[in-house]
Amino acid sequence: MHPFIRDKDVATITPLQGGIPRIGAVVAVALPDSGRLVVHRLVAAKEGGWLVQGDNCPGPDGIVSTTCVLGKVVKVERRGRRTFAALGGTGALVAALSRSEALVRIRWAISSPRYVAGKLLRFAQTAPLYRRLGRKLVGDIMVEIADEAALEEVQSRLNPWQPHRVALPNPDVVDWVARKGGALVGFVQFVHRGEEQGLRQGDWLRSIYVWPASRGLGIGDRLVETVREKARAIGAKELSLIVRRDNKAAIGLYEKHGFRVAEDPSRTDGANADNMHMVCSLRRDG
């Protein structure tokens, strides 16, 4: 239903109570074929029911009877404030645009320049000149231990479909964030596991992530070095990580910092056909 209803929005739904919804209304519907509950828009009246379609969908869900309509959306709130969701007279216009697939075309026309710009940026980020100039012009990058507000922002980036939950303090887990001009641009986690963890024991670099617009500026280097120094500080002899085999950029970053494919494939924390285990020696002579 994007852009009118987005993830984490709160919708208020009231029962029909025998009323007949209008075309353009946003309703909660139990789809008859699967029983799946969706909140979509009534885009047309058909013999035997209604044609239902999401605003962000290229095609309709199908025809549903009025008995499948559990209620209609009367209010949508975003971050505690009521937001425009095209529930009134404009709903019929949105329904007409959906029926003709014009809404999908409009959305594509709006997003296409951003898509192209993103592609160009990712290409530029691989160029040595971009990296050299960017690192000179970007200014200071601060890496600091993450507080709860920072972790919540990271959660919204990495797992936007899951709410942030405050974790109990764990001395064996340290989270860091990178900031550029006060704004979050990266995240990494250090995890120590004792002998009771069996094959998963040891010291691990996990969940490293640099915001796409800030890649190529040396932020990943700073995050990797931060974890390496933490592991050295507690006396670790080596540092492990798991990386996707097709993530050439990440593998290149790790190899630059001394990581190599683990010689003992049994020491793993998720290595498989898609992922591989890499290890970095932390001995001063290693």
Backbone as CSV, one residue per row, in Angstrom:
resi,resn,N_x,N_y,N_z,CA_x,CA_y,CA_z,C_x,C_y,C_z
1,MET,0.811,-1.218,0.000,0.000,0.000,0.000,0.852,1.280,0.000
2,HIS,2.164,1.116,-0.134,3.048,2.265,-0.219,2.666,3.099,-1.439
3,PRO,2.661,4.428,-1.390,3.180,5.270,-0.305,2.143,5.695,0.732
4,PHE,0.877,5.308,0.530,-0.153,5.819,1.428,-0.130,5.143,2.797
5,ILE,0.163,3.840,2.823,0.325,3.123,4.091,1.669,2.421,4.036
6,ARG,2.489,2.628,5.064,3.855,2.113,5.068,4.072,1.200,6.269
7,ASP,5.209,0.498,6.247,5.579,-0.338,7.381,5.615,0.501,8.650
8,LYS,5.115,-0.065,9.733,5.070,0.538,11.065,3.971,1.588,11.216
9,ASP,3.210,1.884,10.152,2.032,2.733,10.318,0.990,1.982,11.146
10,VAL,0.159,2.729,11.842,-0.911,2.145,12.648,-2.245,2.490,11.998
11,ALA,-2.984,1.467,11.575,-4.271,1.669,10.918,-5.411,1.345,11.875
12,THR,-6.405,2.203,11.913,-7.616,1.962,12.697,-8.689,1.404,11.764
13,ILE,-9.195,0.214,12.083,-10.158,-0.474,11.221,-11.468,-0.634,11.975
14,THR,-12.561,-0.251,11.344,-13.875,-0.404,11.961,-14.708,-1.388,11.143
15,PRO,-15.593,-2.168,11.782,-16.441,-3.120,11.038,-17.435,-2.389,10.147
16,LEU,-17.869,-3.062,9.089,-18.828,-2.449,8.160,-20.212,-2.308,8.783
17,GLN,-20.563,-3.238,9.683,-21.875,-3.228,10.353,-23.020,-3.155,9.345
18,GLY,-22.910,-3.983,8.320,-23.975,-4.052,7.324,-23.884,-3.032,6.233
19,GLY,-22.978,-2.067,6.339,-22.842,-1.045,5.307,-22.139,-1.580,4.075
20,ILE,-22.245,-0.850,2.992,-21.607,-1.217,1.732,-20.435,-0.273,1.501
21,PRO,-19.211,-0.789,1.407,-18.070,0.097,1.181,-18.098,0.702,-0.219
22,ARG,-17.447,1.831,-0.345,-17.375,2.498,-1.633,-16.085,2.125,-2.358
23,ILE,-16.120,2.250,-3.676,-14.890,2.064,-4.448,-13.864,3.095,-3.990
24,GLY,-12.665,2.643,-3.749,-11.619,3.532,-3.238,-11.367,3.355,-1.765
25,ALA,-12.273,2.667,-1.055,-12.073,2.439,0.374,-10.933,1.451,0.586
26,VAL,-10.189,1.658,1.661,-9.134,0.717,2.049,-9.738,-0.211,3.092
27,VAL,-9.654,-1.504,2.850,-10.365,-2.465,3.688,-9.437,-3.605,4.119
28,ALA,-9.805,-4.235,5.217,-9.156,-5.475,5.646,-9.949,-6.625,5.060
29,VAL,-9.288,-7.506,4.326,-9.967,-8.557,3.584,-9.293,-9.901,3.865
30,ALA,-10.104,-10.929,4.090,-9.607,-12.305,4.152,-9.753,-12.898,2.760
31,LEU,-8.633,-13.081,2.055,-8.697,-13.585,0.680,-9.264,-15.003,0.670
32,PRO,-10.269,-15.264,-0.155,-10.972,-16.560,-0.094,-10.111,-17.759,-0.479
33,ASP,-9.156,-17.571,-1.377,-8.349,-18.712,-1.831,-7.357,-19.175,-0.778
34,SER,-6.706,-18.211,-0.109,-5.642,-18.560,0.837,-6.015,-18.288,2.288
35,GLY,-7.045,-17.463,2.515,-7.387,-17.061,3.873,-6.468,-15.990,4.420
36,ARG,-5.513,-15.533,3.598,-4.547,-14.526,4.044,-5.239,-13.192,4.267
37,LEU,-4.865,-12.510,5.345,-5.443,-11.205,5.663,-4.606,-10.120,5.005
38,VAL,-5.244,-9.255,4.228,-4.545,-8.138,3.601,-5.334,-6.862,3.858
39,VAL,-4.625,-5.753,3.806,-5.260,-4.431,3.861,-5.004,-3.772,2.518
40,HIS,-6.000,-3.823,1.638,-5.875,-3.311,0.276,-7.077,-2.449,-0.075
41,ARG,-7.081,-1.921,-1.278,-8.122,-0.984,-1.705,-9.132,-1.659,-2.632
42,LEU,-10.415,-1.305,-2.472,-11.449,-1.755,-3.415,-11.345,-0.881,-4.655
43,VAL,-10.997,-1.501,-5.796,-10.754,-0.699,-6.993,-11.894,-0.788,-8.007
44,ALA,-12.802,-1.755,-7.858,-13.927,-1.860,-8.792,-14.988,-2.770,-8.204
45,ALA,-16.238,-2.523,-8.612,-17.347,-3.399,-8.243,-17.525,-4.429,-9.355
46,LYS,-17.644,-5.688,-8.971,-17.808,-6.763,-9.926,-19.020,-7.595,-9.541
47,GLU,-19.513,-8.369,-10.480,-20.638,-9.248,-10.178,-20.212,-10.255,-9.115
48,GLY,-20.888,-10.242,-8.003,-20.581,-11.158,-6.917,-19.579,-10.625,-5.924
49,GLY,-19.133,-9.357,-6.097,-18.204,-8.839,-5.102,-17.411,-7.641,-5.564
50,TRP,-16.172,-7.588,-5.075,-15.312,-6.431,-5.292,-13.952,-6.892,-5.804
51,LEU,-13.347,-6.053,-6.638,-11.971,-6.281,-7.070,-11.054,-5.543,-6.102
52,VAL,-10.119,-6.282,-5.515,-9.245,-5.735,-4.473,-7.813,-5.686,-4.990
53,GLN,-7.134,-4.578,-4.718,-5.752,-4.423,-5.197,-4.965,-3.517,-4.254
54,GLY,-3.708,-3.856,-4.010,-2.831,-2.978,-3.247,-2.342,-1.832,-4.097
55,ASP,-2.153,-0.664,-3.489,-1.729,0.510,-4.253,-0.354,0.322,-4.880
56,ASN,0.468,-0.521,-4.295,1.830,-0.710,-4.786,1.971,-2.021,-5.543
57,CYS,0.839,-2.596,-5.972,0.865,-3.906,-6.635,0.537,-3.751,-8.113
58,PRO,1.205,-4.519,-8.992,0.943,-4.405,-10.425,-0.374,-5.035,-10.859
59,GLY,-0.976,-5.879,-10.015,-2.222,-6.524,-10.376,-3.122,-6.730,-9.181
60,PRO,-4.398,-7.041,-9.405,-5.343,-7.204,-8.301,-5.190,-8.544,-7.593
61,ASP,-5.747,-8.617,-6.376,-5.775,-9.876,-5.626,-6.861,-10.801,-6.150
62,GLY,-7.852,-10.229,-6.812,-8.976,-11.018,-7.291,-10.287,-10.438,-6.770
63,ILE,-11.355,-11.160,-7.029,-12.693,-10.711,-6.626,-13.053,-11.350,-5.287
64,VAL,-13.526,-10.540,-4.355,-13.945,-11.025,-3.048,-15.380,-10.582,-2.800
65,SER,-16.082,-11.398,-2.037,-17.461,-11.033,-1.688,-17.454,-10.085,-0.494
66,THR,-18.575,-9.433,-0.268,-18.673,-8.502,0.859,-18.444,-9.210,2.185
67,THR,-18.792,-10.502,2.251,-18.610,-11.242,3.509,-17.127,-11.428,3.852
68,CYS,-16.258,-11.299,2.863,-14.809,-11.423,3.121,-14.207,-10.114,3.616
69,VAL,-14.950,-9.021,3.500,-14.462,-7.718,3.946,-14.707,-7.604,5.443
70,LEU,-13.647,-7.604,6.223,-13.769,-7.618,7.681,-13.968,-6.230,8.275
71,GLY,-13.571,-5.209,7.555,-13.726,-3.852,8.048,-13.008,-2.887,7.133
72,LYS,-13.214,-1.596,7.374,-12.548,-0.589,6.545,-11.643,0.283,7.399
73,VAL,-10.578,0.767,6.772,-9.611,1.625,7.448,-10.182,3.042,7.501
74,VAL,-10.239,3.608,8.697,-10.775,4.959,8.857,-9.710,5.968,9.281
75,LYS,-8.535,5.460,9.676,-7.476,6.370,10.105,-6.142,5.648,10.012
76,VAL,-5.099,6.378,9.594,-3.738,5.841,9.551,-2.827,6.835,10.262
77,GLU,-2.029,6.317,11.193,-1.104,7.158,11.954,0.323,6.729,11.698
78,ARG,1.197,7.700,11.586,2.625,7.462,11.379,3.402,8.232,12.433
79,ARG,4.132,7.484,13.260,4.884,8.068,14.378,3.978,8.904,15.288
80,GLY,2.788,8.398,15.513,1.867,9.038,16.435,1.031,10.150,15.845
81,ARG,1.206,10.454,14.566,0.433,11.531,13.936,-0.379,10.988,12.774
82,ARG,-1.572,11.533,12.625,-2.433,11.105,11.526,-1.813,11.498,10.196
83,THR,-1.836,10.586,9.223,-1.218,10.844,7.934,-2.233,10.663,6.814
84,PHE,-1.955,11.286,5.683,-2.843,11.171,4.529,-2.730,9.775,3.938
85,ALA,-3.847,9.097,3.801,-3.835,7.733,3.276,-4.840,7.545,2.146
86,ALA,-5.346,8.651,1.567,-6.303,8.583,0.461,-7.506,7.719,0.825
87,LEU,-8.132,8.049,1.973,-9.273,7.264,2.446,-10.609,7.867,2.042
88,GLY,-10.631,9.136,1.722,-11.896,9.795,1.393,-12.168,9.798,-0.096
89,GLY,-12.549,10.989,-0.599,-12.877,11.099,-2.016,-11.706,10.790,-2.929
90,THR,-10.489,11.081,-2.457,-9.318,10.790,-3.295,-9.095,9.289,-3.462
91,GLY,-9.688,8.486,-2.590,-9.534,7.036,-2.711,-10.051,6.520,-4.039
92,ALA,-11.153,7.101,-4.549,-11.705,6.662,-5.835,-10.735,6.968,-6.963
93,LEU,-10.047,8.112,-6.868,-9.053,8.462,-7.886,-7.887,7.481,-7.855
94,VAL,-7.430,7.155,-6.645,-6.334,6.190,-6.515,-6.765,4.833,-7.065
95,ALA,-8.013,4.441,-6.806,-8.519,3.163,-7.318,-8.522,3.144,-8.840
96,ALA,-8.921,4.266,-9.446,-8.935,4.348,-10.909,-7.522,4.245,-11.471
97,LEU,-6.564,4.892,-10.819,-5.174,4.815,-11.258,-4.625,3.396,-11.126
98,SER,-5.036,2.711,-10.071,-4.591,1.326,-9.881,-5.167,0.416,-10.954
99,ARG,-6.465,0.570,-11.255,-7.106,-0.277,-12.262,-6.410,-0.163,-13.611
100,SER,-6.018,1.049,-13.969,-5.391,1.285,-15.276,-3.881,1.067,-15.262
101,GLU,-3.347,0.662,-14.105,-1.909,0.462,-13.904,-1.123,1.761,-14.012
102,ALA,-1.830,2.906,-14.025,-1.141,4.194,-14.099,-0.357,4.478,-12.816
103,LEU,-0.846,3.983,-11.666,-0.161,4.240,-10.404,1.214,3.579,-10.394
104,VAL,1.293,2.368,-10.935,2.588,1.688,-11.003,3.529,2.433,-11.941
105,ARG,3.009,2.946,-13.053,3.851,3.690,-13.993,4.345,4.988,-13.367
106,ILE,3.460,5.664,-12.626,3.868,6.907,-11.959,4.959,6.612,-10.938
107,ARG,4.766,5.552,-10.174,5.768,5.185,-9.164,7.101,4.853,-9.838
108,TRP,7.049,4.135,-10.972,8.283,3.804,-11.682,8.966,5.061,-12.202
109,ALA,8.172,6.015,-12.735,8.759,7.243,-13.272,9.446,8.053,-12.173
110,ILE,8.864,8.025,-10.968,9.453,8.766,-9.846,10.705,8.082,-9.341
111,SER,10.660,6.754,-9.252,11.785,6.019,-8.670,12.905,5.772,-9.664
112,SER,12.629,5.811,-10.965,13.634,5.492,-11.961,14.870,6.385,-11.880
113,PRO,14.727,7.725,-11.785,15.939,8.554,-11.656,16.757,8.207,-10.422
114,ARG,16.094,7.884,-9.314,16.821,7.497,-8.100,17.555,6.183,-8.319
115,TYR,16.919,5.252,-9.050,17.552,3.969,-9.340,18.813,4.169,-10.182
116,VAL,18.696,5.003,-11.216,19.844,5.271,-12.079,20.948,5.968,-11.300
117,ALA,20.560,6.953,-10.470,21.560,7.666,-9.664,22.272,6.719,-8.714
118,GLY,21.524,5.775,-8.136,22.129,4.793,-7.241,23.119,3.907,-7.966
119,LYS,22.766,3.491,-9.188,23.670,2.672,-9.991,24.960,3.432,-10.304
120,LEU,24.822,4.710,-10.689,25.996,5.516,-11.009,26.879,5.710,-9.783
121,LEU,26.237,5.931,-8.618,27.020,6.102,-7.396,27.793,4.831,-7.059
122,ARG,27.140,3.668,-7.159,27.827,2.421,-6.846,28.993,2.164,-7.795
123,PHE,28.824,2.568,-9.064,29.924,2.432,-10.012,31.079,3.357,-9.638
124,ALA,30.752,4.609,-9.289,31.788,5.581,-8.913,32.537,5.137,-7.665
125,GLN,31.838,4.490,-6.734,32.462,4.083,-5.476,33.554,3.042,-5.671
126,THR,33.554,2.367,-6.814,34.599,1.373,-7.084,35.846,2.003,-7.699
127,ALA,35.776,3.266,-8.105,36.899,3.921,-8.777,37.927,4.405,-7.758
128,PRO,39.223,4.142,-7.985,40.263,4.600,-7.051,40.249,6.109,-6.835
129,LEU,39.976,6.889,-7.906,39.974,8.352,-7.763,38.881,8.800,-6.806
130,TYR,37.683,8.202,-6.930,36.578,8.534,-6.021,36.977,8.237,-4.581
131,ARG,37.620,7.098,-4.371,38.010,6.705,-3.024,39.058,7.663,-2.450
132,ARG,40.048,8.033,-3.274,41.092,8.931,-2.771,40.527,10.303,-2.436
133,LEU,39.738,10.866,-3.354,39.167,12.183,-3.113,38.163,12.145,-1.971
134,GLY,37.344,11.093,-1.959,36.324,10.990,-0.915,36.923,10.937,0.465
135,ARG,38.010,10.195,0.622,38.627,10.062,1.944,39.288,11.361,2.385
136,LYS,39.693,12.173,1.419,40.276,13.462,1.781,39.202,14.487,2.156
137,LEU,38.064,14.418,1.470,37.029,15.438,1.645,35.991,15.097,2.707
138,VAL,35.900,13.815,3.069,34.810,13.405,3.950,34.958,13.939,5.366
139,GLY,36.169,14.243,5.781,36.373,14.717,7.147,36.517,13.561,8.116
140,ASP,36.421,13.870,9.396,36.639,12.858,10.428,35.475,11.881,10.497
141,ILE,35.812,10.610,10.583,34.840,9.551,10.823,35.024,9.097,12.262
142,MET,33.994,9.192,13.065,34.051,8.772,14.461,33.467,7.375,14.600
143,VAL,34.175,6.508,15.303,33.661,5.177,15.634,33.499,5.121,17.135
144,GLU,32.289,4.808,17.600,31.994,4.823,19.028,31.087,3.662,19.384
145,ILE,31.103,3.300,20.662,30.198,2.245,21.130,28.759,2.727,20.985
146,ALA,27.908,1.865,20.456,26.531,2.255,20.133,25.669,2.333,21.382
147,ASP,24.878,3.399,21.493,23.870,3.469,22.537,22.547,2.920,21.988
148,GLU,21.498,2.901,22.823,20.236,2.277,22.396,19.597,3.015,21.223
149,ALA,19.723,4.358,21.209,19.144,5.118,20.094,19.825,4.746,18.787
150,ALA,21.158,4.585,18.836,21.891,4.191,17.629,21.517,2.779,17.201
151,LEU,21.389,1.857,18.174,21.021,0.487,17.836,19.627,0.413,17.225
152,GLU,18.728,1.252,17.698,17.381,1.272,17.117,17.432,1.731,15.661
153,GLU,18.283,2.736,15.388,18.411,3.207,14.009,19.038,2.132,13.123
154,VAL,20.038,1.429,13.658,20.660,0.344,12.907,19.636,-0.752,12.616
155,GLN,18.822,-1.085,13.623,17.786,-2.107,13.433,16.831,-1.717,12.315
156,SER,16.463,-0.442,12.258,15.541,0.008,11.210,16.175,-0.089,9.828
157,ARG,17.510,-0.060,9.772,18.211,-0.213,8.502,18.352,-1.677,8.095
158,LEU,18.808,-2.494,9.036,19.129,-3.880,8.711,17.908,-4.788,8.709
159,ASN,16.983,-4.564,9.633,15.779,-5.404,9.745,14.559,-4.521,9.988
160,PRO,14.137,-3.756,8.987,13.045,-2.800,9.202,11.718,-3.449,9.549
161,TRP,11.576,-4.748,9.257,10.318,-5.447,9.534,10.251,-5.979,10.965
162,GLN,11.332,-5.829,11.727,11.345,-6.299,13.104,11.518,-5.118,14.060
163,PRO,10.701,-5.037,15.107,10.856,-3.942,16.066,12.136,-4.081,16.870
164,HIS,12.705,-2.951,17.276,13.918,-2.969,18.084,13.587,-3.427,19.500
165,ARG,14.395,-4.331,20.021,14.232,-4.799,21.395,15.517,-4.541,22.161
166,VAL,15.380,-3.990,23.349,16.539,-3.696,24.169,17.125,-5.014,24.684
167,ALA,18.395,-5.263,24.378,19.044,-6.508,24.785,19.652,-6.367,26.174
168,LEU,19.705,-7.473,26.890,20.352,-7.468,28.187,21.850,-7.245,28.012
169,PRO,22.504,-6.536,28.935,23.950,-6.301,28.812,24.708,-7.616,28.709
170,ASN,25.654,-7.673,27.786,26.455,-8.871,27.575,27.907,-8.441,27.386
171,PRO,28.785,-8.768,28.330,30.186,-8.329,28.220,30.921,-8.954,27.044
172,ASP,30.356,-10.006,26.458,31.009,-10.679,25.337,30.548,-10.154,23.980
173,VAL,29.702,-9.135,23.987,29.223,-8.536,22.742,29.410,-7.024,22.820
174,VAL,30.060,-6.451,21.813,30.249,-5.001,21.753,29.777,-4.513,20.390
175,ASP,28.935,-3.487,20.394,28.427,-2.885,19.157,29.065,-1.515,18.971
176,TRP,29.508,-1.236,17.747,30.025,0.087,17.410,29.242,0.658,16.239
177,VAL,29.180,1.990,16.201,28.644,2.688,15.034,29.680,3.693,14.551
178,ALA,29.665,3.948,13.256,30.492,4.993,12.659,29.598,6.190,12.376
179,ARG,30.127,7.385,12.655,29.376,8.620,12.412,30.187,9.545,11.511
180,LYS,29.464,10.193,10.611,30.051,11.209,9.746,29.228,12.475,9.921
181,GLY,29.842,13.489,10.504,29.092,14.713,10.772,27.924,14.496,11.707
182,GLY,28.050,13.542,12.611,26.987,13.248,13.565,25.979,12.233,13.086
183,ALA,25.940,11.967,11.794,24.965,11.015,11.244,25.553,9.615,11.199
184,LEU,24.728,8.602,11.493,25.180,7.219,11.428,25.454,6.821,9.981
185,VAL,26.614,6.182,9.763,26.963,5.733,8.415,27.457,4.291,8.401
186,GLY,27.589,3.656,9.588,28.078,2.280,9.594,27.894,1.622,10.939
187,PHE,28.022,0.290,10.937,27.817,-0.500,12.147,28.675,-1.750,12.073
188,VAL,29.149,-2.220,13.229,29.846,-3.496,13.305,29.697,-4.055,14.711
189,GLN,29.853,-5.364,14.831,29.673,-6.034,16.120,30.845,-6.995,16.363
190,PHE,31.318,-7.006,17.616,32.332,-7.960,18.057,31.674,-8.937,19.018
191,VAL,31.920,-10.243,18.810,31.331,-11.279,19.655,32.434,-12.234,20.105
192,HIS,32.516,-12.468,21.415,33.429,-13.467,21.963,32.607,-14.656,22.441
193,ARG,33.029,-15.861,22.055,32.331,-17.076,22.463,33.318,-18.004,23.157
194,GLY,32.932,-18.502,24.319,33.791,-19.381,25.099,33.822,-20.800,24.569
195,GLU,34.582,-21.647,25.255,34.763,-23.031,24.828,33.461,-23.820,24.826
196,GLU,32.499,-23.395,25.660,31.222,-24.111,25.714,30.449,-24.008,24.396
197,GLN,30.871,-23.094,23.508,30.204,-22.929,22.215,30.682,-23.943,21.181
198,GLY,31.653,-24.785,21.555,32.104,-25.823,20.638,32.754,-25.259,19.393
199,LEU,32.273,-25.695,18.215,32.870,-25.256,16.957,32.675,-23.771,16.703
200,ARG,31.757,-23.132,17.402,31.486,-21.716,17.196,32.299,-20.829,18.134
201,GLN,33.173,-21.450,18.941,33.928,-20.667,19.910,34.901,-19.736,19.209
202,GLY,35.377,-18.742,19.957,36.358,-17.817,19.412,35.848,-16.396,19.385
203,ASP,36.560,-15.563,18.647,36.238,-14.132,18.552,35.831,-13.824,17.120
204,TRP,34.697,-13.136,16.996,34.065,-12.973,15.686,33.774,-11.511,15.379
205,LEU,34.022,-11.136,14.142,33.551,-9.871,13.584,32.234,-10.169,12.888
206,ARG,31.173,-9.464,13.276,29.843,-9.781,12.760,29.104,-8.516,12.349
207,SER,28.165,-8.700,11.403,27.141,-7.699,11.058,27.714,-6.370,10.605
208,ILE,28.898,-6.370,9.976,29.434,-5.099,9.495,28.560,-4.585,8.350
209,TYR,28.258,-3.298,8.404,27.387,-2.704,7.381,27.710,-1.226,7.269
210,VAL,27.911,-0.760,6.036,28.131,0.661,5.764,26.981,1.151,4.902
211,TRP,26.385,2.243,5.296,25.272,2.802,4.549,25.711,2.977,3.080
212,PRO,24.877,2.575,2.109,25.290,2.573,0.695,25.855,3.898,0.192
213,ALA,25.255,5.020,0.581,25.722,6.317,0.074,27.092,6.698,0.617
214,SER,27.557,6.008,1.661,28.834,6.367,2.295,29.928,5.343,2.025
215,ARG,29.711,4.430,1.117,30.721,3.426,0.817,31.844,4.017,-0.041
216,GLY,33.011,3.412,0.065,34.162,3.890,-0.681,34.922,4.998,0.014
217,LEU,34.570,5.323,1.257,35.197,6.433,1.980,36.080,5.963,3.124
218,GLY,36.327,4.666,3.216,37.195,4.152,4.261,36.496,3.812,5.558
219,ILE,35.177,3.867,5.573,34.437,3.594,6.808,34.541,2.117,7.172
220,GLY,34.449,1.240,6.178,34.606,-0.189,6.444,35.964,-0.506,7.038
221,ASP,37.016,0.159,6.547,38.357,-0.042,7.107,38.394,0.316,8.589
222,ARG,37.773,1.442,8.936,37.774,1.878,10.325,37.031,0.885,11.220
223,LEU,35.934,0.358,10.730,35.157,-0.582,11.525,35.900,-1.897,11.723
224,VAL,36.526,-2.400,10.662,37.288,-3.649,10.782,38.440,-3.456,11.760
225,GLU,39.171,-2.347,11.655,40.298,-2.112,12.551,39.852,-1.962,14.000
226,THR,38.688,-1.382,14.208,38.163,-1.237,15.574,37.947,-2.609,16.213
227,VAL,37.364,-3.536,15.459,37.128,-4.877,15.994,38.450,-5.615,16.181
228,ARG,39.371,-5.475,15.258,40.677,-6.125,15.402,41.375,-5.671,16.685
229,GLU,41.354,-4.377,16.949,42.014,-3.864,18.153,41.310,-4.329,19.420
230,LYS,40.000,-4.447,19.386,39.261,-4.961,20.535,39.666,-6.409,20.807
231,ALA,39.733,-7.220,19.754,40.105,-8.622,19.927,41.527,-8.738,20.473
232,ARG,42.437,-7.930,19.964,43.809,-7.940,20.481,43.840,-7.554,21.960
233,ALA,43.004,-6.565,22.315,43.018,-6.055,23.689,42.617,-7.119,24.703
234,ILE,41.796,-8.087,24.306,41.392,-9.136,25.248,42.266,-10.378,25.102
235,GLY,43.334,-10.267,24.304,44.273,-11.369,24.178,43.927,-12.413,23.145
236,ALA,43.009,-12.099,22.222,42.633,-13.071,21.193,43.790,-13.309,20.245
237,LYS,43.944,-14.546,19.795,45.013,-14.908,18.866,44.559,-14.793,17.409
238,GLU,43.238,-14.870,17.178,42.722,-14.748,15.826,41.296,-14.212,15.874
239,LEU,40.865,-13.694,14.743,39.525,-13.131,14.609,38.866,-13.773,13.400
240,SER,37.626,-14.216,13.562,36.908,-14.911,12.495,35.743,-14.076,11.983
241,LEU,35.270,-14.422,10.792,34.053,-13.825,10.243,33.483,-14.770,9.198
242,ILE,32.228,-14.545,8.868,31.553,-15.276,7.787,31.151,-14.267,6.723
243,VAL,31.412,-14.580,5.461,31.089,-13.664,4.369,30.517,-14.473,3.214
244,ARG,29.617,-13.862,2.472,29.072,-14.521,1.281,30.166,-14.669,0.232
245,ARG,30.201,-15.820,-0.417,31.240,-16.102,-1.399,31.163,-15.174,-2.607
246,ASP,29.960,-14.636,-2.897,29.819,-13.758,-4.054,29.973,-12.279,-3.708
247,ASN,30.295,-11.974,-2.446,30.472,-10.578,-2.039,31.934,-10.187,-2.218
248,LYS,32.315,-9.928,-3.460,33.715,-9.673,-3.789,34.245,-8.417,-3.103
249,ALA,33.416,-7.389,-2.994,33.875,-6.147,-2.363,34.231,-6.378,-0.905
250,ALA,33.366,-7.110,-0.179,33.642,-7.386,1.230,34.865,-8.279,1.385
251,ILE,34.990,-9.282,0.534,36.144,-10.177,0.612,37.434,-9.397,0.389
252,GLY,37.421,-8.466,-0.578,38.589,-7.630,-0.822,38.945,-6.784,0.387
253,LEU,37.926,-6.230,1.069,38.162,-5.452,2.286,38.813,-6.311,3.361
254,TYR,38.275,-7.507,3.572,38.800,-8.369,4.628,40.225,-8.834,4.301
255,GLU,40.478,-9.172,3.040,41.828,-9.605,2.666,42.840,-8.492,2.884
256,LYS,42.439,-7.257,2.658,43.336,-6.121,2.884,43.752,-6.015,4.348
257,HIS,42.872,-6.498,5.241,43.159,-6.439,6.676,43.684,-7.776,7.212
258,GLY,44.123,-8.645,6.320,44.797,-9.860,6.751,43.937,-11.090,6.904
259,PHE,42.684,-11.042,6.509,41.825,-12.222,6.610,42.092,-13.169,5.446
260,ARG,42.085,-14.455,5.759,42.244,-15.484,4.754,41.195,-16.578,4.972
261,VAL,40.923,-17.355,3.934,39.963,-18.455,4.066,40.477,-19.422,5.118
262,ALA,39.600,-19.821,6.045,39.997,-20.691,7.153,40.489,-22.031,6.627
263,GLU,41.623,-22.498,7.183,42.164,-23.795,6.774,41.360,-24.942,7.363
264,ASP,40.738,-24.706,8.525,39.934,-25.743,9.182,38.463,-25.453,8.931
265,PRO,37.833,-26.067,7.925,36.445,-25.748,7.590,35.440,-26.175,8.659
266,SER,35.872,-26.989,9.644,34.940,-27.427,10.681,34.648,-26.312,11.670
267,ARG,35.577,-25.314,11.780,35.331,-24.178,12.658,34.410,-23.218,11.937
268,THR,33.156,-23.230,12.281,32.203,-22.473,11.471,31.121,-21.826,12.300
269,ASP,30.543,-20.783,11.752,29.370,-20.148,12.345,28.426,-19.762,11.209
270,GLY,28.124,-20.702,10.382,27.213,-20.437,9.270,27.839,-20.638,7.904
271,ALA,29.113,-21.105,7.832,29.732,-21.352,6.536,29.009,-22.503,5.830
272,ASN,28.759,-22.326,4.543,28.090,-23.348,3.745,28.401,-23.087,2.279
273,ALA,27.562,-23.587,1.388,27.831,-23.400,-0.035,27.806,-21.930,-0.430
274,ASP,27.041,-21.108,0.291,26.926,-19.686,-0.042,27.880,-18.813,0.765
275,ASN,28.261,-19.258,1.958,29.091,-18.455,2.853,30.409,-19.157,3.139
276,MET,31.435,-18.372,3.441,32.712,-18.985,3.808,33.275,-18.345,5.072
277,HIS,34.098,-19.117,5.750,34.715,-18.727,7.011,36.098,-18.152,6.717
278,MET,36.369,-16.923,7.189,37.675,-16.292,7.030,38.259,-16.009,8.409
279,VAL,39.579,-16.060,8.509,40.273,-15.886,9.785,41.433,-14.914,9.601
280,CYS,41.648,-14.082,10.612,42.777,-13.153,10.617,43.635,-13.437,11.858
281,SER,44.935,-13.652,11.659,45.838,-13.836,12.797,46.087,-12.490,13.463
282,LEU,46.027,-12.465,14.798,46.242,-11.232,15.545,47.586,-11.213,16.245
283,ARG,48.411,-12.231,16.016,49.753,-12.231,16.579,50.566,-11.126,15.902
284,ARG,51.320,-10.424,16.657,52.071,-9.287,16.120,53.017,-9.706,15.000
285,ASP,53.439,-10.956,15.049,54.327,-11.447,13.984,53.564,-12.203,12.919
286,GLY,52.192,-12.224,13.066,51.382,-12.974,12.108,50.715,-12.119,11.116
